[in-house]
Amino acid sequence: MVSTSTPRRPNAATAEVDSQSNSSYSPSDGGDSTGSIFQVPPRPLLPGDDNSENSPVPIGIGKDNDDDDEIDDIDEKQSKLKNKRTKLDPSHIVPASEARGLLGWCLIIPEYKDARDYPLFYKRILLVIIAFASMIAPLGANILFPVITHIVDDFNTTPTTVNISVGIYLAAMGFFPIWWSGISERKGRRGVYIVSFALSLVFTIASILVSSIGAFIALRLLAGASGASVLSVGAGTIADLFIPEERGENMGLYYLGPLLVPLLSPLIAALLTLRFSWRSTLWFQAILGGVSLMCLVLLLPETLRLQSGNDMLTQRMRSSSHHSTRASSRRATVKYDNPQSIQTDLERLTANHRPNTSAEFSEIESISSEPNADMSVYEVENNYVDTSHPELSHLRSHDQRTAEELLRIESHRLMNVSKELHDAQETEGSKFSIKKLGMTLYFYLIKPLKSLCFFKYPPVLITIICCSFVFASLQYINMILVYCYSRPPYNFKTLYIGLVYIPNSLTYMIASYFGGRWIDARLIKKREATGQLIPESRLSWNIVLAFIGFPIAMLSIGWCLHMKVHWVYALIGTAIFGFCSMVMIGTTMTYLVDSLPGKGSTAVALNNFARTLLAAIAVFNVDPMLRTLGPGWSLTLYLFCVMISITALIIVKKRGQYWRDNYNLKRLYQFSS
């Protein structure tokens, strides 16, 4: 029999079940957030304590708040000690024969059952591998900027046509990561990395060997589409390896890879073309791509967390039960007076796990890597629940033996359900192979496009538009520098053209490191003052800085080159532009991740799609605009678009909370899943 009671000391015959497991905060319901966002973890029983002291107590009463702080300090110290380990723990290692992903048997760094359990030393190795891989695709575009005139002469074509090849490459880099991201969240990261980089290597080598501009453009399209997987999947790998509190710093280190490309690629291109033809630049990209592919095959294990398997189900259930205990310690409870009522409730908990249609099989197959749309922002941000999986239950108990028995019963039932799914899938596959093929095509080709629905959410749409114009202006200015400095009165050689990228590249990196820390500090300060995470806290003085800095930078670049003054003056503007643009890109990127809890990979993919598409359009038009208007009026016109997009962020700053409270964001989560 189940009866409601006030919190009391549990014993061996008593288990507690969260009576509010369905009341988690949803970004769209606008309900009372006090039920889930501000829950304080319970203090575990310590030696010498009386059990009664560990009973749930309302927040602010007694000494438990101080004890909770003390336990948090202990947990933090344990986390630091864990990160100092440099040796692999054999108990966490997955046997080589059971390693997931392609070619798992040849891994030098073994796969862990949970990627977050790797020692910090190994996490950083994997981070370096991903950051290095993220350089390859952007390198394919940036390394060609200084040699465009060589390509024009070799193919006997026009600069506009060559710019189209670069623009097509950029467009592919933005569009196709939507598919790579969707596949990686369902089938794993490692397989996506290996397949995509192998294809990219083949297409890059093929583009080197062709002799017609048409074939070159087509192969550059395929190379960009395949090599850009890491630009979105890499963010997912960072999330696999690091808890939310560690992701900011490590995401900044990850982005140092792509940020080094604008600095290094023009210099490399210039040095290579001093002795070899322009095709040597693509050979250099192919060699780096091959090295990156070998590192991925030998050193990068599968990191997607708790994807499948009976052992994974049991581990996921234990994790859900453990975190539910911490997140719901001070909620109302339901008491069980006998084991029969426990069994009855377990049947109720697992009743909804039985699929009825073949369409549900794919849903269940992928559910382990989909975040729960109903999960509270507090649980997502603080990692109290495994955000990679839906909640199985909010079962908890203070009695170890009772808890283990309950977990065993539920584990056994879920394993039976898993077996039923496997048998049913085999039956369905034998009878409806054509239908299964259609579902597979839908799963891989159509379903990832559902993530485009998040463009309907105003904060996401406005923020992505702003980031896209800033990123496109970055590519636009890179093209203008090549165009102007290679012509009179400057007549720079290829090597010197590569050197003009140094000022803005240095300020990119400075802004990426210090700007990111400054934005995080603003967010933490606001959270301490209000007690909650407010994404709009990231939009503050950085908007003012951009509003002042962009006109100074873009007008000085454009009109110094237009008036043909000394070459150094325009580079002062590029340095200012580099700092302002990277501050804005970093701000908008982190704001997008905060605005879509549990959908960070999707947010990154959508942002890459929009900004590279707009950058491709800018690259297509740079040559006609410069011939017609000149660099001064061209950048003045583009500055007008950038300033409008930055101004729109003020609307997001003022109305962001309103949209979160009133927009049905939950519907978009459900549609995209």
N, C-alpha and C positions, 0 to 999 in steps of 0.2 A: 504494500500500500504506500502511496506517495502522498506526503503532506507537507505543506509549507511551514517553515519554522524560522525563528530568528537564529542568527549564527551562534553556534556553540562549539565546544571542544569535541572534535571527532574521536571515535574509537574504532576498534577493529571491526565492528559490525555496521559502521556508518560510512557512507560515501556521499559526496556532494556533487551535484550536477548543476551546471550553470543554467539558471532559469532564464537568463537573458541572452542566450547564445545567438538569437536572431535579431538582437537589437544593436548590432554593430553599426557604426556610423557609415553612412553612404554619402558621397559628395553631393548627391542630388536630393536627398530627402529633406534636408533642412531641419531635421529633428534635433532633439536635445542631445548635445554632444557630451554631456556630463556622464553618460552611462558607459562610454567606452574610451573616450579620448584621454581622460584625466585619471585613469585607474593607476594606483600605485602598487607595485609588486609587493607580495607579502614577505615578511622576514622569515626565513627558514628556521627550524628548530635547532638551537645551538646547545652544545653540552652545558649542563647545569641549569638550563631554563626549565621552567614549569610549563606544561602544555597549555595551560590556560592563557599564558601570556602571548601565545602564538595564534589565538583566535582572531578572526577578522574584527577590526575596530574601525569606526568611521574616521575618515581623514581629518587630521588636526586634533585628535583626542589621544591622550596618553603619550607614551614615549616611543611608540612604534615608528613615528616619522624619523626620529633621530636614529633608531636602529636600522631603518631602511637605508638611510644615507650611509651608515657604517657598512652595511652589506654591499651597497653599490660600490663603495671604495674597495672592498675586498674583491668583488668581481672584476673591477677595473685592474687591480694589481695582478689577478690571475690571468687576465687577458694579455697584459704586458709580458708576464713571464712566458706565456704560451708563444707570443710572437718572437721571443728571444731564442727559441729552439731552432737549431739548424739541422737536426737529424730527423729523418722520416720515422714515423711510428708504425711498426709492422702491423699493429692491430687495426689501423685505418686503411691499409693498402688493399686494393682490389687485386685478386690474382690475375696474372697476365692473360690466362685463358678466358677470363670473364670481363676483360677490359672492353668498354664500349667504344664505338666509333671505328672508322676505317683504320686498318693496319695497327690495331691496338697492341698486337703481340710484339711490335718492334720498339715500344716506348722505352726510353732511358729513364725518364722520370715517371714513376708508376702512377696509376690513377688512384685517387683517394675516394672513399665512400662519400665523403662530403668535402668539396673543394675548399671550404672555409677552414678546414682543420689543417691545411698545409702550414708548415712553419713559414714565418715571414720571409726567410731567405728564398725559399722555393716560390713563394707568391711573387716576389720581385723578379725572379728569373722569368716566370710566365708573363709578367707584366712587360718586361723588356722585349720578349718575343712578339707579343701583340703590338707593342708600340712600333717595333721595327717593321712588322708586316703592314701596319697602317701607313707607312711611308711610300709603299710601292705604287699604289694607284694614283695619289696626287703627283708623284714624281713623273708619271707618264704625260701629264699635261704641262707641268712647270718646266720640265727639262727641254721642251720644244720651243718655248717662247724665244730664247735667244737665237735659235737656228731657223726661224721661219723663212728668212730670205734664202737660206740654203735649200730648203725644201721646195720653195717656189722655183728656183733655178733647176733643180734636179727633175721635177715632174713637169716643168714647162707649163706652169699654171699661174693663177693669180693669188695674191695674198688673201683675198676674200675666201677663196676655196680652201686654202690651208687653214684659215681661221675656222671654217666650218668643221674641218676634221677635229680641231681642238674642242670646239663647242659640242660636237656629237659625243666626244669622249667624256666631257664633263656632264652632259645630260644623262648618259648611261650610268655614270658614277652616282648620280642622284636618284635615278628611278629604280634600278634593279636591287639595291639593298633592301627594299620593301619585301621582296620575295626571299632573299637570303635570310633576313631577320625572322620571317615567319617560319621558314623551314628549320632554322636553328633552334627555335623555341619548342619545336615538336620532335625533331630527330637528333638534336645535339649539335654542339658547336664544332667539334673536331672534323666531322665529315664534311661540313660546309666549307671549312677552311681549306681542307686538302683538295676537294673537288674544284672549288673556285680558283684556287691559286694554280692548280695544274692546267686548267683551261686558260687562265690568263697568260701563263708562260707560253703555251702553244700559240695563242693568237698574237702575242707580242712578237715572237720569232717570225711568224708568218707575215706580219706587217712590215718587218725589216726586209724581207725578200721580194716583195711585190715591186712592180715597175710602173703601175698606173695609179693615179690619184683616186679613182673610184674604188679600187680594191683596198687601197690604204685606208680610206674613210670607213669602209665596211668593217675591216679588221680592227680598227681602233675602237669602233663601237662595241664589238664583241669583247675586246680586251678590257675596256672600261667597265662593261657590265659584269664581267667575271671577277675582276680584281678588286672591286669596291665592296666586297662582302664584309671585310673587316671593319669598314667605317661604321657599320651599324651593329654587327655581331660582336665587335670588340667591346662595346659598352656592356653588352650582356655578359661577356666573360669577366669583366671587372666586377659586375654585380654578383657573379657566381663566387668570386674569390674573397670579396671583402664585405663586411657588414656595413650598414649605412653610415655609421660614424667614421669609417675609414675611407669611404669612396671618394670624397671630395679631393683629398690630397692625391690619391692614386689616379683618379681621373685626370687631374692636371698633369701628372707625369706621363700618362698615356698620350695625351694630346701634344706633348712635346715632340713626338714622332712626326705627325703631319706639319707641325709648326717649323721644324727644321728644314722642310722641303723647299719653301721659297728662298731660304738663305743659301742652301747648298746646291740645288739643282742648276741655277744659272752659272755658278762657278764651275761646276763639273762639266756642263755642256760647253762652256768656253774653252776649258782645258782640253777636252776631247777633240773639239773641232780644230784646234791648232795643228793637230797632226793627222787626224782621221776625218772621214766624212761625217755628215750629220747623222747617218745611220748608227754610228758608234754610240750615240746617246741612248738609243733604244736597246742596243746590245747591253749597255750598262744596266738599264732597267731590267732586262731579261736575266742577267746574272744575279742581280740582287733578288729578283723574284724567285730564282732557283734556290738561292741560299735560304731565303725565308721559307720556302716550301719544305726544304730539308729540316729546318728547325721545327716547323709545325709537325712534321711526321714523327720526328725522333723525340722531341722534348715537350710537346703540348698534349697532355692527356685530356680526355673528356671532362668538362667541368660542369655541365648542366646538372643541377642538383636534383637527386631523388627522382629519377625519371620513371622507372618501372621496376617490376619484380616483386616477389612476395616479401623478401627481406626489406625492400624499400618501403613497401606498404606498412610493415610493422614499425620500421624506424620513423616513418612519417607520422603514424598514429601516436607513437610515444612522444615525438616532438610537439605535436599538436596538443596532447594532454598536458605536457609539462608547461608549455607557454600559456595555455589557457588557465592553468592554476595561478600563474603569476599575474596575468592580466585581469583576472576576475575575482581577486581575493576578497574584495570588499563589497561585492554585489550580494543581492538576496540569494539564498540557497534553497535547494529542495532536498529533503532528507528521505532516505530509503530505510524502511524499518525491517526489511527482510530481503534475502538474496533473490527471491522470486520476482520482486518488483524491479530489481536490477536487470534481470534477464528480459523482462517485458520491455523495459526502456531501451535496451540494446537492440531488440528487434525493431522497435520504432526508429531508432537512429539509423539502422542499415537498410530499412525497407525501401528507401528511395534510390538505392544504388543498383537496381536491376534494370538493364536496358530492355526496351521493347521493340525497337526498330533498328534496322541496319544503319540508319543515319546516326544513331547514338553511339555506334561502335567507334567511329572516328573521333567523336567528341570525348569519349572516355579515354581513348588512346592518348589524346593530347592534353588531358585535363591536368596531368601532373606538372606541366610546365606553364599553365595559365594562372595568372594571379586571380584572387577572389575579388570580384567587383564590389561585394558588399563589405569588404574588410575596412575597418576604421583607419583613418589616416594615422592615428597614433600607433596602431599595431604595425602598419606598414613601415613607418619611419623608425620605430624602435625595435623592430625585429622580434616582437614578442610572439608572433606566430610565423610559421614558415610561409612567406608570401609567395613561394613558388607553387603552392598547392592549395586546394580548397579545404575548408575546415571539415574534418570528419565528425568531430563532436567537441563539446567543452566539458568532457568528463574529467573529474579530479577527485582525489581522495588524499587524506592525511595518513591513511594506513597503507603501508607498503604492500602487505600481502593482499589486501583487498584490491588495490590498484593493479597489481600484477595479474590477478585473476580476471579482472575486468578487461584488461588489455589482451590477455590470452584469448578470451571468448570473442572479442571484437576482431582480433587478428585472424582467428580461425574462420570467422564468417566472411571477412573480406577476401581471404584467400579462396574460399569457395566461389565467391562471386567472380573473382578473377579467372578461375578455371572455367566457369560458365561462359564468360565472355570469350575466352580462347576457343572453346568448343563451338560456340555459336558463330564466331568469325570464320572458322574453317567450313562450317556448313553453308554459310552465306556465300563464301568465296567459291565453293564448288557449284552452287546453283545459279548464282547471279554474277558471273565473272565480268560481263559487260557493264553491269550496274556498278560493280566494284571499281572497274577502270574509270568510269565516269566520276565516281566519288573521289578517286585518287587525283584525277585531273582538277576537279573542283578544289580539293584540299590544297594542292600545290600552286595552282595558277590563279584561281578566283578568290579564294578565302583570304589570302594576304592583302588583297586590295580593299577589304572591308575596313582596314585601319584608316583609310582615307576619310572615313566618316568623322574622325576627330577634328577635321577642318571646320565642322559645323559649330564647334565650341569656340565662342568669341575670343577668349584669352589666348587659346592656341593659335587661331588664325591670325590675329593681329601680331602676336609675338613672332611667328614664323615669317610673316611678311617683312617685319622690321629686320630680322636677322638675314633674310634673303637679299634685301637691298644692300645691306652693309657688306655681305660676302660678295655679291656681284660687283660692287664698287671696288673691292680688293682686286678681283680678277681684271676688271676694266683698267685700273691704274697700272697693273703689271703689263698689260698690252700696250698702253700709251707710252710707258717708259721705253719699251723696245722700239716702238714706231718712231719716237722723237729722237732718241739718242743715237739711232743708227743712220740718221739723215743730217744734212747740213743744218746748222753750222757745227754740230758736234762730231758727226762721223765716227762714233765710237766703234772700235772693233768688238768682236763677240766677247772677249775676255772682260773688257771694260763695261760692257752692258751687264754682264753678270755681277760686277762689283756694285752697280747702282742699287741692287736689291738689299745690300747689307743694312742700311739704316732702318728700313721698315721691318726687316726680319728680326733685328735685335729688339726693337720695341714690341714686336709680337710676343716674344718670349718673356720679356719683362712684365708686360701686362698680363700674360697668362698666369704667371706665378703670383705676383703681388696683387693683381686685380682680383684673382680668385680668392686669395686669403682675406682680402678686404671685404669682399661681398659676403663670405661665410661669417666673418666677424659681425657684420651688420645683422645678419640673420639670427645669429646666436644672441646678440644683445637684445633684439626685439623679442625673441622667444623668452628670454629671462624676464623681460618687463611685462609681457602679456600672458605668459604661461602656455602659449600655443605656437604652432608653426604657421607663419603667414608668408606665403610665397612672394607676395608683393613687396616684402621687406627688401628683397634683392634689387628692386627698382627704386633707387634713391638718387644720390649725388652722381652716380655714373651716367644717368640720363642728362644731367646738367653738363657734365664734362663733355659728353658726346655732342650736345647741342652747341657748345662753344667751340670745341676742337675741330669738328668736321668742316665747318665753313672755312676756318683758317687753313686747314691742311689742303682741302681739295681746291680751293681757289688759288692758293700759292703754287700748287703743283701745276694746275692747268694754265694759269696766266704767265708763270715764269717760263714754261715751255712754249707758250704761244708767242710771247714777246722775244723769245730766244736770248734770254739773259744768261749769265754765267751758270754753268751746269750744276754747281753746288747748291744754289738756292732752292731748286725744286726738291732736292733730297732732304732739306730741312722739313719741307712739307710732308714728304713720305714718312719721315720718322714720327711726326705728330699723328699722321693718319694711321700708322701701324698701331700705335698705342690705343687710340680711341676705338678703332675697329675691333681690336681684340677684347677690350673691355666690354663692348656691346655684345660681341659674339658669345663670350663666356657668360655674361649675365643672362642673355636670352636662352642659352642652352640649359643652364641650371634651373631657370624659372620654368621651362617646359617640363623638365623632369619632375619638379615639385607640383606642377599643376595636374599631372596625370599620375597619381600614385599607383605603383605597380605596373605602369606602362612606360617605363623609361626608355626601353629599347625601341618601342613604337614611336615615341616622341622624337628620338634621335633620327630614326629612319625618315619620318615625315619632314623633319627640318632639313636633312640632307637632300631629300627629293626636291623641295621647293627652292632651296638656295642654289643648288647646282643647276637646276633648270633655268632660273633667272640669270645665273652667271653665264650659261651657254648662250642665252639670247643676247646678253651684253657683248660676248665675244663675237657673235655673228655680225653685230652692227658697228663694232669699233672702227673698222677700216672705212666704211662709207661715211660715218659721222666725222671722223678726223679729216677726211678729204673735203667734206662739205663745210663743216663748222670750225674745224681746228680744235686743238686740245683745250683752249680756254673756254669757249662756249659749250663744248661737249661736257666738260666736267661741271660747268655751272648748271646746265640742264639736269645732269644726273644728281647733283647736290640737292636740287629742289625735291626730287623723289625721295632721297635719303632723309631729308629733314622732315618731310611729311610722315614717313614711317616711324621716325623716332618720336615725333609729337604724339602719334597714336598710342605709344606706350604710356603716356600720361592717363589716357582713358583706362588702360588696363590697371594702372596703379590705383585709380579712383574707384573703378567698378568691379575689380577682380573678386572681392568678397561677395558682392551682390550676385554675380554670375554663379559663384560656387554655391550660394544658398538657394538660388531659384532655378538654375538650369538643370534639366534632367540628364545629367552626365551619366547616370547609371544606365540609361537606355543605350548610350553609345558603347559603353563597356559590354553590354549584353550582345549588341549587334556585331561587334568586332570579334567576339570570342567564338 
